[in-house]
Amino acid sequence: RVPARQWPERFGLAFGDSMAKVTPEQVPLVRALAGEVVDDRQPFYLDAGGDGKHVTISARPLEKDGTVSGAVAVVRDITEERATQTRLLVADRLASIGMLAAGVAHEINNPLAAVVANLELASDGLRKLLAKPDVPPELREITKMLGEANEASTRVRRIVTDLRGLARAGADSLD
């Protein structure tokens, strides 16, 4: 049996949200021994023996003839609940990232389609001009620039494809 006032030191009792150490006066069982009903949903962290657990502790005084003669505490392990909440939060963030990626991919893809189509039309038109005799040398330089622009649009299209893949992967992780 460990006296309640020794719980912080013996069990590594800390406040679960801030990991601040609990003082002996803050231990729910000690508060109940002082006559207080403790129904807090305050999470605590117990680090007894290195296997940390998240818990809630409720405590009630035991009275006899109007005098506190003892107290009872209920310690409830909420470690798995907190782990589930964390997993749900991560899944929600992944879903948000997936939706954002899908939206960005869609918004980029529409103007990209116009750019690609116009690059193809311009390149076709230049090829026809280059087939004629007495072509100005500037047209060959323009053809080179259009080729570089076409390569850049291909890279952008790959980025859009990757974003769509990210959006699908985020949706798949929720199934």
C-alpha positions as a Markdown table, in Angstrom:
| # | Residue | x | y | z |
|---|---|---|---|---|
| 1 | Arg | 0.0 | 0.0 | 0.0 |
| 2 | Val | 1.3 | 3.4 | -1.0 |
| 3 | Pro | 0.0 | 6.5 | 0.8 |
| 4 | Ala | -1.9 | 8.8 | -1.6 |
| 5 | Arg | 0.4 | 11.7 | -0.8 |
| 6 | Gln | 3.3 | 9.6 | -2.2 |
| 7 | Trp | 1.6 | 8.8 | -5.5 |
| 8 | Pro | 3.3 | 11.7 | -7.5 |
| 9 | Glu | 6.8 | 10.5 | -6.6 |
| 10 | Arg | 6.1 | 6.7 | -6.4 |
| 11 | Phe | 4.0 | 6.4 | -9.6 |
| 12 | Gly | 5.3 | 9.4 | -11.6 |
| 13 | Leu | 1.9 | 11.0 | -11.4 |
| 14 | Ala | 1.6 | 14.0 | -13.8 |
| 15 | Phe | -1.1 | 16.0 | -15.4 |
| 16 | Gly | -1.8 | 14.3 | -18.7 |
| 17 | Asp | -2.2 | 17.4 | -20.9 |
| 18 | Ser | 0.9 | 19.3 | -19.7 |
| 19 | Met | 3.0 | 16.5 | -18.1 |
| 20 | Ala | 3.5 | 18.9 | -15.1 |
| 21 | Lys | 4.1 | 16.9 | -11.9 |
| 22 | Val | 1.2 | 16.6 | -9.5 |
| 23 | Thr | 1.7 | 17.9 | -6.0 |
| 24 | Pro | 0.5 | 15.7 | -3.1 |
| 25 | Glu | -2.3 | 18.1 | -2.4 |
| 26 | Gln | -3.6 | 17.7 | -6.0 |
| 27 | Val | -3.9 | 13.9 | -5.9 |
| 28 | Pro | -7.6 | 13.2 | -6.1 |
| 29 | Leu | -7.6 | 10.7 | -3.3 |
| 30 | Val | -5.9 | 13.2 | -1.0 |
| 31 | Arg | -8.5 | 15.8 | -2.0 |
| 32 | Ala | -11.2 | 13.2 | -1.2 |
| 33 | Leu | -9.6 | 12.5 | 2.2 |
| 34 | Ala | -10.0 | 16.3 | 2.8 |
| 35 | Gly | -13.8 | 15.9 | 2.2 |
| 36 | Glu | -13.9 | 16.9 | -1.5 |
| 37 | Val | -15.8 | 15.0 | -4.2 |
| 38 | Val | -13.5 | 14.7 | -7.2 |
| 39 | Asp | -15.3 | 13.8 | -10.5 |
| 40 | Asp | -12.8 | 15.6 | -12.7 |
| 41 | Arg | -12.3 | 14.4 | -16.2 |
| 42 | Gln | -8.8 | 15.7 | -15.8 |
| 43 | Pro | -6.4 | 13.2 | -17.5 |
| 44 | Phe | -3.4 | 12.1 | -15.6 |
| 45 | Tyr | -0.2 | 10.3 | -16.6 |
| 46 | Leu | 1.2 | 7.5 | -14.6 |
| 47 | Asp | 4.8 | 6.4 | -15.3 |
| 48 | Ala | 5.2 | 3.6 | -12.9 |
| 49 | Gly | 7.9 | 1.2 | -14.0 |
| 50 | Gly | 8.4 | 2.8 | -17.4 |
| 51 | Asp | 5.1 | 1.7 | -18.9 |
| 52 | Gly | 3.3 | 5.0 | -19.0 |
| 53 | Lys | -0.5 | 5.0 | -18.9 |
| 54 | His | -3.0 | 7.8 | -19.3 |
| 55 | Val | -5.7 | 7.6 | -16.6 |
| 56 | Thr | -8.6 | 9.5 | -15.1 |
| 57 | Ile | -9.0 | 9.4 | -11.3 |
| 58 | Ser | -12.3 | 10.0 | -9.5 |
| 59 | Ala | -12.5 | 10.0 | -5.7 |
| 60 | Arg | -15.1 | 10.3 | -3.0 |
| 61 | Pro | -14.8 | 10.8 | 0.7 |
| 62 | Leu | -16.2 | 8.1 | 3.0 |
| 63 | Glu | -18.1 | 9.7 | 5.8 |
| 64 | Lys | -19.2 | 8.2 | 9.1 |
| 65 | Asp | -21.2 | 10.3 | 11.5 |
| 66 | Gly | -20.4 | 13.4 | 9.4 |
| 67 | Thr | -16.7 | 12.9 | 9.7 |
| 68 | Val | -14.4 | 11.8 | 6.8 |
| 69 | Ser | -13.2 | 8.4 | 7.8 |
| 70 | Gly | -11.5 | 7.5 | 4.5 |
| 71 | Ala | -11.8 | 7.8 | 0.8 |
| 72 | Val | -12.2 | 5.7 | -2.3 |
| 73 | Ala | -10.7 | 6.3 | -5.7 |
| 74 | Val | -11.4 | 4.8 | -9.1 |
| 75 | Val | -8.5 | 4.9 | -11.6 |
| 76 | Arg | -9.6 | 4.3 | -15.2 |
| 77 | Asp | -7.0 | 3.6 | -17.9 |
| 78 | Ile | -7.7 | 5.7 | -21.0 |
| 79 | Thr | -4.5 | 5.0 | -22.8 |
| 80 | Glu | -6.2 | 3.2 | -25.7 |
| 81 | Glu | -8.9 | 5.9 | -26.0 |
| 82 | Arg | -6.2 | 8.6 | -26.3 |
| 83 | Ala | -4.3 | 6.5 | -28.9 |
| 84 | Thr | -7.5 | 6.1 | -30.9 |
| 85 | Gln | -8.2 | 9.8 | -30.7 |
| 86 | Thr | -4.7 | 10.5 | -31.9 |
| 87 | Arg | -5.2 | 8.1 | -34.8 |
| 88 | Leu | -8.5 | 9.7 | -35.7 |
| 89 | Leu | -6.9 | 13.2 | -35.6 |
| 90 | Val | -4.1 | 12.0 | -38.0 |
| 91 | Ala | -6.6 | 10.4 | -40.3 |
| 92 | Asp | -8.6 | 13.6 | -40.4 |
| 93 | Arg | -5.5 | 15.6 | -41.2 |
| 94 | Leu | -4.6 | 13.2 | -44.0 |
| 95 | Ala | -8.1 | 13.5 | -45.4 |
| 96 | Ser | -7.8 | 17.3 | -45.4 |
| 97 | Ile | -4.4 | 17.1 | -47.1 |
| 98 | Gly | -5.9 | 14.7 | -49.7 |
| 99 | Met | -8.8 | 17.1 | -50.4 |
| 100 | Leu | -6.4 | 20.0 | -50.7 |
| 101 | Ala | -4.2 | 18.0 | -53.0 |
| 102 | Ala | -7.2 | 17.1 | -55.2 |
| 103 | Gly | -8.4 | 20.7 | -55.3 |
| 104 | Val | -4.9 | 22.0 | -56.2 |
| 105 | Ala | -4.5 | 19.3 | -58.9 |
| 106 | His | -7.9 | 20.2 | -60.4 |
| 107 | Glu | -7.2 | 23.9 | -60.4 |
| 108 | Ile | -3.8 | 23.4 | -62.0 |
| 109 | Asn | -5.0 | 20.9 | -64.6 |
| 110 | Asn | -7.6 | 23.1 | -66.2 |
| 111 | Pro | -5.2 | 26.0 | -67.2 |
| 112 | Leu | -2.5 | 23.4 | -67.9 |
| 113 | Ala | -4.7 | 21.8 | -70.6 |
| 114 | Ala | -5.0 | 25.1 | -72.4 |
| 115 | Val | -1.3 | 25.7 | -72.2 |
| 116 | Val | -0.5 | 22.3 | -73.6 |
| 117 | Ala | -3.0 | 22.6 | -76.4 |
| 118 | Asn | -1.7 | 26.0 | -77.4 |
| 119 | Leu | 1.9 | 24.8 | -77.3 |
| 120 | Glu | 1.0 | 21.9 | -79.6 |
| 121 | Leu | -0.8 | 24.2 | -82.0 |
| 122 | Ala | 2.1 | 26.7 | -82.0 |
| 123 | Ser | 4.7 | 23.9 | -82.5 |
| 124 | Asp | 2.7 | 22.4 | -85.4 |
| 125 | Gly | 2.4 | 25.8 | -87.0 |
| 126 | Leu | 6.2 | 26.4 | -86.7 |
| 127 | Arg | 7.0 | 23.0 | -88.1 |
| 128 | Lys | 5.0 | 23.9 | -91.2 |
| 129 | Leu | 6.8 | 27.3 | -91.5 |
| 130 | Leu | 10.2 | 25.6 | -91.0 |
| 131 | Ala | 9.5 | 23.3 | -93.9 |
| 132 | Lys | 9.4 | 26.3 | -96.3 |
| 133 | Pro | 12.6 | 27.8 | -97.9 |
| 134 | Asp | 14.2 | 30.9 | -96.5 |
| 135 | Val | 13.1 | 30.5 | -92.9 |
| 136 | Pro | 14.2 | 33.4 | -90.6 |
| 137 | Pro | 16.7 | 32.1 | -88.0 |
| 138 | Glu | 14.5 | 33.6 | -85.2 |
| 139 | Leu | 11.9 | 30.9 | -85.9 |
| 140 | Arg | 14.4 | 28.1 | -85.1 |
| 141 | Glu | 15.0 | 29.9 | -81.7 |
| 142 | Ile | 11.3 | 30.2 | -81.1 |
| 143 | Thr | 10.9 | 26.4 | -81.9 |
| 144 | Lys | 13.6 | 25.7 | -79.2 |
| 145 | Met | 11.8 | 27.9 | -76.7 |
| 146 | Leu | 8.5 | 26.1 | -77.4 |
| 147 | Gly | 10.2 | 22.7 | -76.9 |
| 148 | Glu | 11.4 | 23.9 | -73.5 |
| 149 | Ala | 8.0 | 25.1 | -72.6 |
| 150 | Asn | 6.5 | 21.8 | -73.6 |
| 151 | Glu | 9.0 | 20.0 | -71.3 |
| 152 | Ala | 8.1 | 22.2 | -68.5 |
| 153 | Ser | 4.4 | 21.5 | -69.0 |
| 154 | Thr | 5.1 | 17.8 | -69.0 |
| 155 | Arg | 6.8 | 18.3 | -65.5 |
| 156 | Val | 3.8 | 20.2 | -64.3 |
| 157 | Arg | 1.5 | 17.4 | -65.6 |
| 158 | Arg | 3.6 | 14.9 | -63.6 |
| 159 | Ile | 3.2 | 17.0 | -60.5 |
| 160 | Val | -0.6 | 17.1 | -61.0 |
| 161 | Thr | -0.6 | 13.3 | -61.4 |
| 162 | Asp | 1.4 | 13.0 | -58.1 |
| 163 | Leu | -1.1 | 15.3 | -56.3 |
| 164 | Arg | -4.0 | 13.2 | -57.6 |
| 165 | Gly | -2.2 | 10.1 | -56.3 |
| 166 | Leu | -1.7 | 11.8 | -52.9 |
| 167 | Ala | -5.4 | 12.6 | -52.8 |
| 168 | Arg | -6.4 | 9.0 | -53.6 |
| 169 | Ala | -3.9 | 7.7 | -51.0 |
| 170 | Gly | -5.4 | 10.0 | -48.4 |
| 171 | Ala | -8.9 | 8.7 | -49.3 |
| 172 | Asp | -7.8 | 5.1 | -49.3 |
| 173 | Ser | -6.3 | 5.4 | -45.8 |
| 174 | Leu | -9.7 | 6.3 | -44.5 |
| 175 | Asp | -11.3 | 3.1 | -45.8 |
